[in-house]
Amino acid sequence: MALIKSISGIRGTIGGRSGEGLTPLDVVKFTAAFGQWLLSQQTDKKGPHTVVIGRDGRLSGSMVSQLVAATLQGLGIDVLDLGLSTTPTVELAVPGSNAIGGIILTASHNPAQWNALKLLNETGEFISGDDGNAVLELADSEAFTFAEVKKLGQYRTDNTWLQKHVDAVLALPLVDREAIAKRNFRVVVDAVNSTGGLVVPMLLEALGVEHITKIHCEPTGHFAHNPEPLPENLTDIINIAKRDNQDLGIVVDPDVDRLALICEDGSPFGEEYTLVAVADYVLKNGAEGASKNTVSNLSSTVALRDVTQKHGGQHFASAVGEVNVVEMMKAQGALIGGEGNGGIIFPELHYGRDALVGIALFLSHLARFGKSASMLRRTYPSYYISKNKIELTPDIDVDAVLERIRAKYAKNPVNTIDGVKIEFDKEWVHLRKSNTEPIIRIYSESDTLSTADYLANKIISDIREVIADTL
C-alpha cells in the first residue's frame, strides 16, 4: 500500500489502513481540506460556490467520486460532476462553469490499483506550491467547518463537456480540418480502456477522419496494458499500424493529458517528439508578430530548443511539473510549451496539458506536410533519452544523495532548480526525486542511445555508491 501527499494533490493505492493507502477516510479528509481552502479564498464572492469534478475510467473512480462529491456538499459547496471525463476537459470546465475550483479523479499513468485527486484553482489550472502546502496543513489540522443541514451543497451532472472540449479545439485557427479531411487518414487509437476511448474518436470524426480503428477504447478501467504510453507497452497498436496500413497510431494515457504517436511503419514517433513536432507547426504558422518562445522542463529533449531557435524564438527550461512549466510560459510569453512525456500546453486553448489539442495540431501538421509520419519524424534532429529510476527505501536521505552527486560533478555545469542536472559536452543527465512515487528518476540525453544509456548507468552506479556509504 502507498499514499503520497504532495502540493499537487494526493495519490495512492486503493485499500489498506488509513494513512497507508488511499482509503475513503483519506479521500474525505483531503477533499475537505481542499474545499475548506477554496472557500477561504472566496471572501469577496457570495455563494453558492461550485466545484467541478470528473474522473477517468479506472475501477475505483465511481467510489472515489461519490466520496468527493458528498464531502464537498457537506461543506456547503455545489458539485458539478462531469462523470467520465479527461483532465484537460475538467480544466476547461472550471472557468467555463464559473466554478471556484476543480478536482480530477485520476492517477494518470499509474496502474489500475492507484487513484488520485488532482486539484485545480478557479482558472482551471493546477494549484501553486504555496497553495498546495496550505491545503496539506489544513488536512493535517483537520480544521474543517461543515455546513448546517439547510446549507448543504447541491449536486448535478453535466455530460456535455467532452463535446464542448472538442468544439473548442475545432475553433482554433491553426486546426486545419479541411487539410486533414482531404488526406483521408487511416488512424488507429489505443485509449487503454479509459476515457480517451470516448473522446478521441469523437474528435477524429469531427476533424473529418473517416477510417478509425479502435483498440482498448471501452472505458471499463480494466487496463489492457501498463497505462504509461511507452513503446514497450504498445505492442498491440504497433502491430496493427504495420499490418493494416494505418497512417498514424494515437495513444493517450488514462486521463488524456499525454499523447504518444506511432508512425505508419510501426515505429514510435517518440513521446519526446510529440511536443517538438507540434511546436514546429505552431511556430511556423502562428500569427505574424506572435511570440516564438517555448518552454519545456529540464528533463525534456533539447530538440525543442533547436526547433525554437530555427524559428527565431527562445527556449526556456523549467522545473519538472505542469504548474512549473505553466508559470514559466506565462513569465516568458511562450506561444507553446509542455513536457517531454507527450504533454502539449497550448495557451490559446488553455494552460494545461491536453492530448486532444495535440492530436488536432499534429494531424494538421501531418496533413500539410503531405508525406508520412515517419518522414516527418526524420525532419527533426535526433536525440535519444534514456529514462531510468532507482527505487528508494524510507531510510535513504534523498536530498543528501543528490547533494553528494552535485559535489562529485561540481566542475561541470550543474543546474539545481529541480534536483540535479549535469551538463557534459553534448549530453546531459537529470536526477530528481519523484513527487508521485518513492523513486529517484535519472534521465540522460545524447545523440546516440548507447551514450545516453552509458551516462545513465554511470550516474546510477554513483548513486548506489553514495547510498551504500550512508547506510
N, C-alpha and C positions, 0 to 999 in steps of 0.2 A: 504494500500500500504506500501511496505517496500523496503529499499535499504540499503545494508550493504557493506561498503567498508572495506577491510582488506588487510593485507600483502599478502594473498594467492589469492586475486582476488576480483571481485565484484559480488555480489549476490543480487537478488531482485525479486519482483513480477512484472509481465509484466503489463504495463499500468500506468495511473496516470500522475502526473506532474513530470517534470524533477527534479531530486534530491530527489524525494519521492518514486519512483518506478524505475524499470529497463526499462526506456524508450529508444527509438532509440538515443536520444541525449546523454544519459548516456553511452550507448554501444559504440558510436562513440568516445566520449571523453576518455573513459578508454582504448579502443583499441589503440587510437592514442598515449596515454601516454606510453603504454607498447611497442608499435612499436618504438617510439622515443627512449625509454630506450634501447631496443635491439640494435638499430643502434649505439647508443653511446658506446656500448661495442665492436664494430667491427672495431675499428680504425686501426688495423693491418691486416684486411682482406678486400680484394677487393670484390665488388659485382659481379653479383647480389646476394642479400640475400633472403633467403626463410624462411617463417614461415608456419608450418603445422597447419591446423585446422581440427577439427572433432566434431561431435555433437551426443548427444543421441537422442532418438526418440520423445522427448516432442514436444507439439504442436507449440511452439514458435521457435523451433530450426532453421527452414529454414529462417525465417525472421532475426533472430539474426546473423546467419551465413553469410547471404548476407551483412549485415551491417559491420560485422567484416572484411570480405574479401575486400570489397570496400575501407574501411578505410586504411587497410594495403597497398593496391595497391596505394592509394593516397599518401602514404609516400615513395613510390618507392620500396616497398617490394614485392617480388613474393610470391604468395599464392599457397600452395599445399593443396587441400581440399579433405579429406578422406570421406566426406559426413557422412552418418550414420556409427558411429564407437563406440569405447569404450575409456575410459580414458587410460587404460594401452596400448591399440593399438597406440594411438597418442604418448604416451610416448616412445614407441619403434620406431615409425616412425621418430621422430625428429632426433636422431643421425643416423638412417638408411637412411635418406634423406639428410644428411649433412646440416640440417637446423640450423638457429640461435636461434630458439625457437618454441614454440607451444602454441596454445590456444584451450582448450577443452570447448565446449559449453554445459554445463550440470550443473544442480543444485543437482546432486547426488540423495540423498534420499528425497529431498524436494518435496512437492506436485506439481501437474501439472502447477499451476499458477506461479511457480518460474522458473527462469533460472539463469545462472551464466557464468562467464568467469574464467576458471582456467588457470593459467599462468605457462609455462614451460620454463626453460633455454635451452641452446644448448645441454645439456646432456640428455634432456628429463625428467628432474626432476623438482619438484616444486621450484620456486624461493625462495631465503632465505628471512628472515625477513628484513634485511637491504635493499635488492634489492626491496622488496615489498614496503617499505617505500619510496624509491626513485621513484617508479612508482606512488605512491599516491601523492607525491609532484609535479611531472610533471603534473598529472591530475588536481591538484588544480591551478597550474600556467598557464595551457594551453599553455605552451611554445613549440608548435609543429611547425615544418617546413615541409610543404608538397612539393612533387616533382613537377617539371615542366612537361608539357604535354608529352614531348618526353622521360621522365624518369619514367613514371608510371610503377608500378609493373605488372607482368604478372599473369594470373590465370590459373590453370589447376587442374584437378581432378585425383584421383587415387583410384580405388576401390579394389586394390589387398592386402591392408594391413591386413585385417581380416585373410585372408589365410596365409599371412606371419607370423602373430602372432601365429596362430595355429601350423604352421610348426616349429616355434622356440620353442614352448612348447614341441612338439613331439621329438625334437632333444635333450632334456635334458636327461642325463644318468639315472636319478632317475625316469623318467616316464616309467613305465613298461607296454607298450601296450600289450605285449603277455599275461601277467598275467590278465590284465583287460579283454581282449577278451575271454580268457578261462573261466572266471567266468560267462559269458553270463548274465550280469547285465540287470535288468529292471529298467529304470530310468525315472522319471517324472521331467519336467523342468517348472518353473514359472519365466518368464522374465519380468513381469509387463508391457507388451506391449511396450517394448523399445528394444534397440539394442542387448541385450543379447539373444533375440529370434532369431537373425540371427546367432550369432557366437557360442553360447553354443551347440546347436545341431550339428553344423559343427565340433566342437571339439570332441564331443562324438562319432560321426560317425568315425572320424579319429582315435579315440582310440579303435575302434572295438566294441562299444556298438551298438547293433542292435535293441534293444527294447526301443524306446524313445517315451514317451508321452509328448506332448507339450501343455501347457495351457498358455494363455496370452503371446503368443510369436509373435504376429504381431506388428511390431514397429510403431503403429499408434499414440502413445502419449496419447491415452485415457487410463490412468492407471486404471486397473481393481480393484485395491485396493490401500490403502496407500502404497507408494513405499518403505517405510522403511521395510527391511526384518525381522520384529519381529513376534513372534508366533501369536499374536493377529490379524495380517494382513494376515495370511497364511492359513486360514481355507480351501480354495479350494484344495491346494496341500496336506495338511494334510489328508483330507478326501480321496483323490484319492490314496495316498500312502497306506492307510489302506485297502481300498476297492478293489484295483486292484492288490494287492500282488507285489507292487514295492519294489525293493531292496534299493532304495535311492531316495529322493527328493532333487532337486537342485534349489536354489533360488538365483537370483542376483538382485542387485539394478539397476536403470536405466542406469548407466554408467559402470556397470560391474567391479567395483573395490571392492565390498563387496560380500561375499559368506556365505550363510546360508544353512544348510543341515537338511533334515528330514529323520528320521530313518524309517525302513520298517514297524514299528508298528504305525507310525504317530506321534511319539514323536519327538520334536525338538532335534537335536544333541546338540544344544546350540551354538549361534553365537560366544560366547567367546571361545568355544572349537574347532572351525574350525582351528584356529592357533595352538592350543595345539596339536591336532592330527597330523596336517601336520608337525609341528616341531618335534614331536616324530619320525615320519617316516624319516625325513631328517637327524636328529641327529643320528639315528640308522644306516642309510645306506650311510651316507656321506663318501667321500674318506678318506682313512687312513691318519691320521695326520692333517685333516682339523679342523678348529676351531669348537668348540662345544658351542660357545657363542650365546646367543639370546637376543633380545631386544623387549620390548613392552612398551606401555605408562602407565602412572600412574593409569589410570582408567581401566586397563585390569586385568584379573584374575591372581592370584598368582599360579594357576595350571601350567602355563608355567614355572615359576621358579622351581617348583617341578620336572617337566619332564626334564628340562635342567640339574638340579643337578643330576638326576638319570643317565644321560649320561656323567657325569663328566665335564659339562660345567658351565659357569657362566651367570646368567641372569642380565640384566641391565634395569632399568626403565627410560624412557624419558618423557619429557613434551608431552602433547597431541598434535597431529598434525603430518601428514605424514612426513613433512620436518624435524621435530624434531627426529622422530624415525629413519629416514634415516641417519641423522647426527650422531646419537649415534651408529648406526650399523657400519658405516664406522670407527668411532673412536675406537670401540671395536672389529672390525673384525668379526662381527656376521655372522654366517652361514645362519641364517634365522631370521626374525622378522616380526613385524606388529602391528596391533591394534585389540583389543577385539571385534570390530564391524564386524569381519569376513574379515578383510583386511590382506592378505598374501603378504609379501615382500620377494622375493627370489632373492638375488643379482646375482646369476648365470645367471638369465634371464635379470633382470633389477631392479633398485632401485625404485619400485613403487608398490602400492597395486594392486593385479592382481587376479581376481576371476578365470581366465582361468588356470593359473598355479596352483592355489589352487585346482581346480577340478581334474586336471590330477594327482597331487601328492596324493590327498586324495583317489582317486579311485585306484591308485597303492598300497597305504597302505591297503585299504579295501580288495583288491584282494589277496594280500599276506597274510593278516590276516586270510582269509578263512572262516570267520563267518559273522554274521550280523552286520549292523551298530550299532544297539542298544547294542550288546555285546561288540563291540569295545569301545563305549562310557563308558561302565561300567569299563573298564580297567584304567580309569583316575580318579584322586582324585576329589571328588565332592565339589565344592564351588558354592555359589549362589550369584549373583549380583542383587541388587535392583537398578534400574535406574529410577531416578525421576528428576523433574525440577520445577523451580519456574519462572513464567513469570514476567518480570520486567516492570516498567514504567520509563519514562525519568527522573523523579525527584529522582531516587534512586542512591546513590553513591555506586556502587557495590564493589569497592575496599575497601571502608570504612567498609562495611558489612563483607567482608571476613576477614579483619584485626581484627574486633571485635570477630569473631568466633575463629580465631587463638589465640587471647589472652585468650579467655574463656577456651581453651583446651591446654594451654601452658605447663601443666605438662605431657602431652602425647608426644610421638614422633611426630613431625609435619614436613612435607615437603612443602616448599613454592616455588619450582621452577616453578610450574604451578598451580595457585590457592592455595588451602589449602588442604593437605592430612593429615588426622589424623589417627594414628595407635593405636589400642587397643590390647588386648592380642592376639586374633586370628582373629581380624576383622580390617577393615579399612573403612574410609569414605573419599571421594574425592569431593571437591567443586570447581567449576571453572565456570567463565562466558564463554558462547559460543562465538566463533568467527564468527558464521554464523547466529545466531538467538538471539533476545533480551531476554535471559533467563540465569538463573544460573542452571547448571547441578549438581545433587547430586547423586553420585554413592557410593554404600556401598557393602561390601562383607563379607560373613561369611560362616560357614559350614552348616548353615540352612537358608532357605529363611525367616523364621519368624524373626530370629535375624537380618538379613540384612535389612528387612523392618523396624524393630523397630529402628535400628540405623539411617536409613534414615529419618524416621518420627521425631525422636528426634532432629536431626540437622535442619530439615525443621522448626520445632517449634522454635528452637533457632534463626533461620534466621528471621522468622516472628516477633519475639520479638524485634530483633535488628532494623528491618525496621520500626516497629511501634514507637520505641524510637526516630528514626531520623526524622520522618515526622512531 
